[in-house]
Amino acid sequence: MTKSKVLAKRTTYHATSLPVYQNFTAFRYNEKVTTLLQDLSSYTESSLMEDERWQAVLQIVNSPRFSKSSRLSQLLLYLAEQTLLDRTKLLNEQTIATEVFERGDDFDPGVDTIVRSHMVRLRQRLDQYVADAKGTVFQVTVPKGEYIVRFDRLASSFLEPIVEAYPLDQVAAAAPPVIAKDSSSRTRWVTNPLFLPCCLMSVLIVLLSFALFFTRHRATEAANRPSHLLWNRIFQSSRPTTFVAADNGLVLLHWMTRKDTTLAEYLNRDFRQETQGLSRERTDEILNIANRRYTSFVDLNFFRRIQQLPFSSSDKLIVKYARDLRMDELKQGNIILSGARGANPWLELYEPQMNFFGSNDGVHHIYSFINRHPQPGEPDRYFVSDADPKQRVLGVLALISNLDGNGNALVIEGNSMAGTEAITDFLFNDEALLPFLSQLKKPDGTLPHFEVLIESNSVNGNAGSFHILAYRTHL
C-alpha cells in the first residue's frame, strides 16, 4: 500500500453529517488501539519499525494509561512518526487537526481548541506514564509550545534494578547474629502506674506545641502576605475561592442550534427548546456533542496563572467545571466566573448587578454588550460581528458581590475566547491594571466594586493589544 493510501486511511475512520464540528464525533468508532497499531505497523517504513524510539512509543500506546484513549494514542503516534521521519514541517496545529482529528479546510484554531486541549492531556498522560512505568528505556515528552517529540534516554538508576542471586547458605552465613535483649526493664515501665498518665501528658504537650506553632505560622504568613488592591479581595484566608471554568460543550450546542440556554434549562439538562423542530437523529447527534466535557485553553491558562500568584493559596483555591457546580457553592466564598454566558450560564445570577452584560444573536452571528445606563457619549450597545474584517473582540471584567453579599465575585466575560483572553491579559498586567484601580479607590484607600469594558482584536484566535472603552464603580 502506498504512503498516500496510508494517510487516506488515517483520515477516514468515521464520517459525520455535521458541517464544521464533525471532529467531535469522529472517534465514536469501537476499534481497539491494537487494531490501529497493526494497521500502522503494516504500512510504516521498515526503518521506522526498527527504531528503538518507535518501539518505545508503541510500548506507551499499549500501556493501560493509553490503551483506553484511542485519540491520545493516535495523536502520539502521528507526532512521533513525523518527528522520527524528519517531517517536522507537518507538525503544526492546522495539519494535526486535519490528519488526526479529521478537521476540514475551514478549521479555525481560534474557535476550535481540540488540538491544544488534547496536547495538554497528552503531556499529562506521558508524565504519568514515566512515573508509573518500570524498565522504560526512553522518557518520551512533547515540550510545551511544540509538537516535536523528544526521546531522552533514561539513566540506569531509573530502570528496573537487577538483583543478583546468591545461595541461601551464603546469605545466612553473611547475616549478622541476632542478639536477644532482656525485656524485663521494658516490662517494669509498662506495669508502672504512672506510665499511662505520663504518655497522655506527653501527647497533649506535643499537640499544644503544634497548635501554637501553626497559629504563629499563619499569623506570620498573613503579616508577610503581599498586598494587592484586587487580588486581596478575591483571595482571603477566611474563605475559599472557587474558579468556575467554562462549558464549551454548551457553546457547541448553541453554535449548531443558534439558540441560547437558560440557567434553569442548564441545571435540568433540558435542551428541548434548543432542539425543537430537528429530526430525532439530528437531535441525538447534537446532544451527544453537547454532553462532551470541554473547556477552553484560555481557561486552562488562566487557572495556571492564578495558581502562580503570590496571593493565592493552594488549600483555599478550588476549580470547578461549570456543569458540576452547585448553587450552595456560590454562597460559601469568593467566586471567579470565566467565559461568556453561553459558556457559563451561572452569569445569569450576577447580571442584575452589572451595567455591562453580554447578549448573543446566534442567528445573525452578532454579539453585543448591553450598556444598561449609558453615560453621555456612550452607546446603549457595543457590537461585535463575525464578519468584522478587523476581528474586533470585547470583554468585561467585573468585581461584584457574591450571592449572599458576604464575599466577592470576579467576572471575566468575553464575546469569544479571544475576548476572554483580552480580559485576562489586562487582569495580569499590573502596569495597566494598578493605575486603573488607583483611580477607583475610595477615600479610605479600599477598592469598590466595579466593571470595565475592554476592546481588543483577534490575531489568529489570540487577543492583541487592549484598551478601555468604559467603566463603572458601584456604591
C-alpha positions in Angstrom: 0.0 0.0 0.0 1.4 3.5 -0.9 2.0 6.2 1.6 -0.8 8.3 0.2 -3.2 5.5 0.9 -2.0 5.2 4.4 -2.7 8.9 5.0 -6.1 8.5 3.4 -6.8 5.5 5.7 -6.0 7.6 8.7 -8.4 10.4 7.8 -11.4 8.2 7.0 -12.2 6.4 10.2 -15.7 7.8 10.6 -17.9 10.1 8.6 -20.5 12.5 10.1 -23.1 14.9 8.8 -22.0 17.8 11.0 -20.6 20.6 8.7 -17.9 22.1 11.0 -17.7 20.3 14.3 -17.6 16.9 12.7 -14.4 16.1 14.6 -16.3 15.8 17.9 -18.0 12.6 16.7 -15.2 11.4 14.5 -13.9 9.0 17.2 -17.1 7.2 18.2 -15.8 4.0 16.5 -15.2 0.9 18.6 -11.9 -0.3 17.1 -9.2 -1.2 19.7 -5.9 0.6 19.8 -4.2 -2.7 19.0 -6.0 -2.7 15.6 -4.8 0.8 14.9 -1.2 -0.3 15.8 -1.4 -3.2 13.5 -2.6 -1.0 10.6 0.2 1.5 11.2 2.8 -1.2 11.7 1.9 -2.9 8.4 2.4 0.3 6.4 5.1 2.3 8.2 8.5 2.4 6.7 10.7 -0.5 7.8 13.4 1.8 9.0 10.9 3.3 11.5 9.8 -0.1 12.8 13.4 -1.0 13.6 14.0 2.3 15.5 14.0 1.6 19.3 12.4 5.0 19.9 9.4 4.0 17.8 9.3 0.8 19.8 9.1 2.9 22.9 6.1 4.8 21.5 4.4 1.5 20.7 5.0 0.3 24.2 3.4 3.5 25.6 0.2 3.3 23.5 -0.2 -0.3 24.5 0.1 0.7 28.2 -3.1 0.8 30.4 -2.9 4.6 30.6 -3.2 4.9 26.8 -5.0 1.7 25.6 -8.4 3.1 26.5 -7.8 6.5 24.8 -7.6 6.0 21.1 -7.5 9.7 20.4 -4.4 10.3 22.6 -2.8 7.2 21.1 -3.3 8.3 17.6 -2.1 11.8 18.4 1.1 10.4 19.9 1.7 8.0 17.0 1.3 10.8 14.5 3.6 13.2 16.3 6.2 10.5 16.9 6.1 9.3 13.3 6.6 12.7 11.8 9.4 13.5 14.3 11.3 10.3 13.6 10.9 10.6 9.8 12.1 14.2 10.0 8.8 15.7 8.7 8.6 18.4 11.4 7.2 20.8 8.9 3.9 18.9 9.1 3.8 19.4 12.9 1.6 22.4 13.2 -1.9 22.9 14.6 -3.7 23.0 11.2 -2.1 19.8 9.8 -2.6 17.9 13.1 -6.3 19.0 13.1 -6.7 17.7 9.6 -4.7 14.4 9.9 -5.5 13.3 13.4 -8.9 14.9 14.2 -10.4 15.0 10.7 -11.0 18.7 10.5 -11.8 20.3 7.2 -10.2 23.3 5.4 -12.5 25.6 7.5 -10.8 24.7 10.7 -10.3 27.8 12.9 -8.0 27.3 15.9 -9.4 30.4 17.5 -12.8 28.7 17.8 -11.9 25.0 17.9 -9.2 24.2 20.6 -9.3 20.4 20.0 -5.6 20.2 19.2 -4.4 22.3 22.1 -6.7 20.7 24.7 -5.6 17.2 23.6 -1.9 18.3 23.7 -2.4 19.3 27.4 -3.9 15.9 28.1 -1.2 14.1 26.2 1.6 15.8 28.1 0.0 15.0 31.4 -0.5 11.3 30.4 3.1 11.0 29.3 4.3 12.4 32.7 2.1 9.9 34.5 3.4 7.0 32.3 7.0 7.8 33.2 6.1 7.9 36.9 4.4 4.5 36.7 6.4 2.6 34.2 9.3 0.4 35.0 12.0 -0.8 32.7 11.5 2.1 30.3 14.5 3.0 28.2 13.3 6.4 26.9 11.4 9.2 28.5 9.0 10.4 25.7 7.9 14.0 26.1 6.4 16.8 23.9 7.7 20.1 25.2 5.1 22.8 25.9 4.6 25.1 22.9 6.0 22.4 20.5 4.7 19.4 18.6 8.0 17.7 18.1 8.5 14.6 20.3 11.6 14.3 22.4 13.3 11.0 23.3 15.6 11.2 26.3 17.4 8.0 27.3 16.9 7.3 30.9 19.9 6.7 33.2 20.3 3.2 34.5 19.1 4.3 38.0 15.6 4.8 36.6 15.4 1.4 35.1 14.3 -1.8 36.8 17.1 -2.8 39.3 18.9 -6.1 38.6 19.0 -8.4 41.7 21.9 -10.9 41.8 21.1 -14.3 43.2 23.2 -15.9 45.9 23.0 -19.4 47.5 20.9 -19.3 50.7 23.7 -20.8 52.8 25.9 -17.8 51.7 23.2 -15.4 52.7 22.7 -17.0 56.0 26.5 -17.0 56.7 26.8 -13.4 55.8 23.9 -12.3 58.0 24.9 -10.8 61.4 24.0 -12.8 64.5 20.7 -11.9 66.3 21.3 -10.9 69.9 18.4 -11.4 72.3 17.6 -8.5 74.5 16.3 -8.6 78.1 12.8 -7.2 78.1 12.4 -7.1 81.9 13.2 -3.3 82.1 10.5 -2.6 79.4 8.0 -4.7 81.4 8.7 -2.7 84.5 7.9 0.6 82.7 4.6 -0.7 81.2 3.3 -2.0 84.5 4.3 1.2 86.4 1.0 3.0 87.4 2.5 6.4 86.2 3.2 5.1 82.7 -0.2 5.8 81.1 -0.7 9.3 82.6 2.8 10.3 81.5 2.1 9.2 78.0 -1.1 11.1 77.8 0.6 14.2 79.2 3.4 13.9 76.6 0.9 13.6 73.7 -1.1 16.6 75.0 2.1 18.7 75.2 3.0 17.8 71.6 -0.4 18.7 70.3 -0.5 22.0 72.1 3.0 22.8 70.7 1.9 22.0 67.1 -1.3 24.2 67.6 0.8 27.1 68.9 3.3 26.7 66.0 0.6 26.7 63.3 -1.2 29.7 64.9 2.0 31.7 64.9 2.9 30.5 61.4 -0.4 31.6 60.0 -0.2 35.0 61.7 3.3 35.5 60.3 2.2 34.4 56.9 -0.7 36.8 57.0 1.6 39.7 58.1 4.1 38.9 55.3 1.4 38.4 52.6 1.9 40.8 49.7 -0.8 43.5 49.2 -2.8 44.0 46.0 -5.9 46.1 45.5 -7.8 43.5 43.6 -6.4 40.1 44.5 -6.7 40.7 48.2 -10.4 41.0 47.7 -10.5 37.6 45.8 -8.1 35.6 48.0 -8.9 35.8 51.7 -7.7 33.5 54.4 -11.2 33.4 56.0 -13.0 31.8 52.9 -12.3 29.7 49.9 -12.1 30.9 46.3 -13.8 28.8 43.6 -12.7 29.2 39.9 -15.6 28.1 37.6 -14.3 27.0 34.2 -16.5 27.5 31.0 -18.5 24.7 29.5 -17.5 24.7 25.8 -19.7 21.7 25.1 -22.6 24.1 25.7 -21.0 26.5 23.2 -21.1 23.9 20.5 -24.8 23.2 21.2 -25.5 27.0 20.7 -23.4 27.1 17.6 -25.4 24.3 16.0 -28.9 25.3 17.1 -28.4 29.1 17.0 -30.3 29.3 20.3 -29.2 30.1 23.9 -29.8 28.1 27.1 -31.2 29.5 30.3 -29.7 28.6 33.7 -32.8 26.6 34.6 -32.5 24.5 31.4 -28.8 24.0 32.0 -29.3 22.8 35.6 -32.0 20.3 34.4 -30.1 19.3 31.3 -33.3 20.2 29.4 -32.4 21.2 25.8 -35.8 20.5 24.2 -36.2 24.2 23.4 -32.9 24.3 21.6 -33.5 21.2 19.6 -37.2 21.9 18.8 -38.0 21.2 15.1 -35.0 19.0 14.5 -35.1 15.3 13.5 -34.6 12.7 16.1 -31.3 11.6 14.5 -30.0 15.2 14.4 -31.1 15.9 17.9 -29.3 12.8 19.2 -26.2 13.8 17.4 -26.2 17.4 18.7 -26.9 16.3 22.3 -24.1 13.7 22.1 -21.7 16.6 21.3 -23.2 18.9 23.8 -22.7 16.4 26.6 -18.9 16.2 26.0 -16.9 17.8 28.7 -14.7 20.5 27.0 -13.3 23.8 28.4 -11.1 26.3 26.6 -7.3 26.6 26.5 -7.8 30.2 27.7 -9.4 28.9 30.9 -6.7 26.4 31.5 -4.0 29.1 31.1 -6.0 31.5 33.3 -6.2 29.0 36.1 -2.4 28.2 35.8 -1.7 32.0 36.1 -3.9 32.2 39.2 -2.1 29.4 40.9 1.2 31.2 40.4 0.0 34.4 42.1 1.7 35.0 45.5 -1.7 36.0 46.9 -3.4 32.6 46.2 -3.2 29.6 48.5 -3.5 26.1 47.2 -5.7 24.9 50.1 -8.1 27.8 49.5 -8.3 27.7 45.7 -10.9 25.3 44.2 -11.5 24.6 40.5 -15.0 23.6 39.3 -16.4 22.8 35.8 -19.5 24.9 35.2 -21.5 21.7 34.7 -20.5 20.3 38.2 -21.1 23.5 40.2 -23.9 23.6 42.8 -25.9 26.6 44.0 -24.7 26.4 47.6 -21.1 26.6 46.4 -21.7 30.1 45.1 -22.6 31.2 48.7 -19.7 29.8 50.6 -16.9 32.1 49.5 -15.4 34.1 46.7 -16.1 33.2 43.0 -14.3 33.6 39.7 -16.5 33.1 36.7 -14.8 32.7 33.3 -16.4 32.8 29.8 -19.5 34.3 28.2 -23.0 33.5 29.4 -23.3 31.0 26.6 -20.4 29.0 28.1 -21.1 29.8 31.8 -24.9 30.1 32.4 -24.2 30.9 36.1 -23.6 34.5 34.9 -27.4 34.9 34.8 -27.4 35.1 38.6 -25.0 38.0 38.6 -26.2 40.1 35.6 -28.8 42.1 37.7 -25.8 43.7 39.5 -24.0 44.6 36.3 -24.2 47.6 34.0 -22.4 45.8 31.1 -23.6 42.3 30.2 -23.4 40.1 27.1 -26.1 39.3 24.6 -25.7 36.8 21.7 -27.7 36.8 18.5 -26.8 33.4 17.2 -28.9 33.7 14.0 -27.1 36.8 12.7 -23.7 36.0 14.4 -23.7 39.3 16.3 -22.6 39.6 19.9 -23.2 42.7 21.9 -22.6 44.1 25.4 -25.6 46.0 26.6 -25.0 49.3 28.4 -27.8 49.4 30.9 -27.3 53.0 31.9 -25.4 54.9 29.1 -23.5 58.0 30.1 -23.2 61.0 27.8 -21.5 59.9 24.5 -21.8 56.2 25.2 -24.0 53.9 23.0 -26.6 51.6 24.6 -24.9 48.6 23.0 -21.4 47.7 22.0 -21.5 45.4 19.0 -19.0 42.8 17.5 -19.7 40.7 14.5 -18.1 37.6 13.0 -18.0 39.5 9.7 -15.9 42.3 11.2 -12.7 42.4 9.0 -10.7 43.9 11.9 -11.8 40.9 14.1 -12.8 43.2 17.0 -13.4 41.5 20.3 -14.9 42.7 23.5 -14.8 41.7 27.2 -16.0 42.8 30.6 -14.1 42.5 33.9 -16.3 43.0 36.9 -15.7 42.8 40.7 -19.2 42.5 42.3 -20.8 40.9 45.3 -21.3 37.2 45.7 -24.9 35.9 46.0 -25.0 36.2 49.8 -23.3 39.6 49.8 -20.6 38.5 52.2 -17.9 37.9 49.6 -16.8 38.8 46.1 -17.3 37.6 42.6 -14.9 38.2 39.8 -16.5 38.0 36.3 -14.3 37.6 33.2 -16.8 37.7 30.3 -15.7 37.8 26.6 -17.7 37.6 23.4 -15.2 34.8 22.3 -12.1 33.1 23.6 -10.0 36.0 22.3 -12.3 38.4 24.2 -11.9 36.4 27.4 -8.1 36.3 26.8 -8.0 40.1 26.4 -9.6 40.4 29.8 -7.0 38.1 31.4 -4.2 39.9 29.7 -5.4 43.1 31.4 -6.0 41.4 34.7 -2.4 40.0 35.0 -0.8 43.2 33.7 -0.2 45.3 36.8 1.4 48.1 34.7 -2.1 48.6 33.2 -4.3 47.3 35.9 -3.0 49.0 39.1 -3.1 52.6 37.7 -6.7 52.0 36.6 -7.6 50.6 40.0 -5.9 53.5 41.8 -8.4 55.9 40.0 -11.3 53.9 41.6 -10.1 53.9 45.2 -12.4 55.2 47.9 -11.1 58.0 50.3 -10.2 55.3 52.8 -8.0 53.5 50.2 -10.2 50.5 49.7 -11.4 49.3 46.2 -15.1 49.5 45.4 -16.9 47.0 43.2 -16.5 48.0 39.6 -16.9 47.0 35.9 -14.7 47.8 33.0 -15.4 47.1 29.3 -12.3 46.2 27.2 -11.8 46.2 23.5 -9.1 44.3 21.6 -8.7 42.4 18.3 -8.2 38.7 17.4 -4.9 37.7 15.8 -5.1 34.1 14.7 -7.6 33.4 17.5 -5.5 35.2 20.2 -6.1 38.6 21.7 -4.0 41.5 20.6 -3.4 44.8 22.4 -6.3 46.1 24.5 -7.8 49.4 25.7 -10.6 50.5 27.9 -13.9 51.6 26.4 -15.9 52.4 29.5 -16.1 51.6 33.2 -18.4 51.9 36.2 -18.0 51.9 40.0 -20.6 50.5 42.4 -21.6 52.3 45.6 
